[in-house]
Amino acid sequence: MGSKIYVGGLPYSTTEQQLSDLFAAHGAVTSARIITDKFTGQSRGFGFVEMSADSEAQAAITALNGTQLGGRTLTVNEARPQEPRTGGGGGGRGGFGGGRR
């Protein structure tokens, strides 16, 4: 089945390969992804790792949560499902129109 892990507090210079290597010491890594800003392409300081076995994922969480990487403290825990996003934008048309006489 596999487990998805949230990794926060990453140094902005961390690569996906470095993230994968960090977790590979605890089991088979299926994927490692660093989240980037969609406009600048710069890391946002967090990412996700998928591991093939739940037991390996749990071992990695236990071993890596609270450790240091590049002078920053990592937050490592099981990823929660993404919250559904609301539409946003658009809004009402207040101030327009009015009665025509």
Buried (B, 14 or more C-beta within 10 A) or exposed (E): EEBBBBBBBBBEEBEBEBBBEBBBEBBEBBEBBBBEEEEEEEBBBBBBBBBEBEEBBBBBBEBBBEEEBEEBEBBBEEBEEEEEEEEEEEEEEEEEEEEEE
